[in-house]
């Protein structure tokens, strides 16, 4: 048996009910009870250009905590290869959402956001949010997980399959071309004349 909550309408016509619903939605939006995340589609050259740090590595720890009225998850990654940014043995970034136990068990999710587990490997494209904490580029676009199937290890980006070495070489080429000024705004390599 399924329980259906009663439909509450203010007195009056259906039109009044619609106005009430629209007003309730606007009030909810204005008070922060509802929000939306819009993520623009990004190709690999744009992700590489946007990232301040690009690394390949494995997740070593994941912890969620309250910051103000939001739950954040902090992910630490042991770096095996660094492609952009200062070379470091590990990087830490934050992601909105997560699960906490205190003061009461609560989970906050962001649709489409990646789930990180200790031991997971992948490529991480990081930038800084206002306030200084590193975050993934494009909410989740900046996480390219390492997968394994009957054909071996691979990553997928923009609908294409790469071996980890192929993907790493593509990143290296884009970083070199962009830093040398040989790539336009779309990451297309162009000739630079002396």
N, C-alpha and C positions, 0 to 999 in steps of 0.2 A: 504494500500500500504506500503510495507516494503522498507526502504532505505538501500542499500548495498554500503558501501564505496568502492571507486575504489581500485583495486589491483595495487599497485605500484611495479614495477619491474625495476631493473636497466637494461640498454641496454645489450643485449647479450642473451645467451641461458638460458634454464631452470636451468642448472647447476650453472650459475652465480647467478640466483635468489635464489637458495638454499644457496650458499655461503653467499649472502647478508643477508638472513634470519638468518643463524647461527651466522654471525658476529653481527647482530643487537641484537640477544638474549644475546650473550656474553657481549656486551657493556652494555646492560640493567642490567645484573647480576652484572657486575663489578661496576656499578655506584649506586647500591643499589635500583634500581627501581623495581626489582623483587627479591623475596626471598622465601624460603621454610622452613616449619617447619616439622621436622620428630619427631614423638612421638612413643617411644617404648612401646609396650604393657606391662603393669605391673599388677601383681596379688596383692591381698590385703596384704599379708605379706610384699611384697616389698614396697608397698605404705606406710605402717605403719613404716617400717624400715627407709625409706627415709625422712619421715616427721619429722621436728623438733617440730612442734606443731600440735595437733589434737584436734579439738573442735566440739561440736554440738551447734547450735544456730540459730538465725534469723537475717537477713539482716536489719540493721537500716538506712543505707545511702549508696548511690551510686553516685559518681561524676567522671566525665571525665575531663582530662586536657592535655595540651601539656607538654612534657618533651623532650627538644631537637627537633628532627624532627619526633617524634612519639607521638601518642595519647595513654594515659594510663587511665585505670579506677581504682579508689580506692573504695574498698568495705569494709564497717564497719559491723561487726557482733557482736550482743549481745550474749555472751556465756551462755548457760544453763548448759552445762557439758564440762569439760576439761578432756582429756584422756592422753595427752602427752604434755610436755613443762611446762612452768611456768603457774600457774593458774592465770587467769585474767578475769575481768568482760566483757571485749570486746577485739576483735582482729581486725586488719585492714590489708588488703593485696591488692596488685596491680595485674592487669591483662592487658596485651597488647591489645589495641583496645578500641573503644568507640566512642561517638558522642560529638562534641564540636560545639559551636555557634560562637566563636570568633577566628580569625578575620573574618572568613566566616563559615557558617554551613558546617561541614564536618564529615563524618563517616568513621572510619577505622575498618574493621572486620578481625578477625582471624578465619579461618574455623574450626568449631568444638568447639570453645571456648564457655563456658557457658554464659548465659545472667542472670544477677542478678537483682532482683527487691526488693524494700523495702517490708518486711514482709515475704519473702521466707525463709523457714527453710531448714536445711540440716546439713551434716557433712562436715568439711573442714580440709583437710590435707595440711599443709603449710610447706614450706622450705624458705630459703633466697636466693635471686639472688645476683650475684656479685654487690656490691653497697649497700647491706644491706636491701633492701625492701622485706618483705615476699611476696611470690607468691604461687600459687597452685602447688602441686606436679604434674609433668607430663602434664603441660599446662591446662588440664581440668579433668584429672583423679582424682585430688584431691578435686573435688567438687561432692559430692553425695547428690543430692537434695531429700528432703522429698516430697513424693507424697501421694495423697489420691484417692481411688477409692471405688467401692461398697464393697470391702473386708476390707477397713480401711486404716490406714496410713502404708506406706512402703517405703523402699528404694530398689534400684536395683544396684547390683555391679557384674560385670563380668557375666552377664546373669542370676544371681540368685536374687530372691526376699527375702527380710528380713523385719521383723517388726523392728521399730527403736530400741527396746530393744534387739532383737537378734543381730543386727548389732553392737550395743554398746558393748554387751558382747564379741563378736568376736574380736573387736578392743582391749578391755581390756585384753583379754587372750593373744593376739599377743604382746602387749606392755610388759606385765609381762614376757612372755616367752623370748622375745628378750632381755630385760634388765637383766634377770637372766642368759643369755647365754644358754638357752635351745632350741634355734631355729637355724637351719643352714641357709645358704644363701637363700634358697627358703622359709624360714619361717616354715619348717617342724620341729615339736617338736622332740627333741632327748633327751635321758637320760643323765643326768650329774652325774657322780660319784664323791663322795667326795675324 
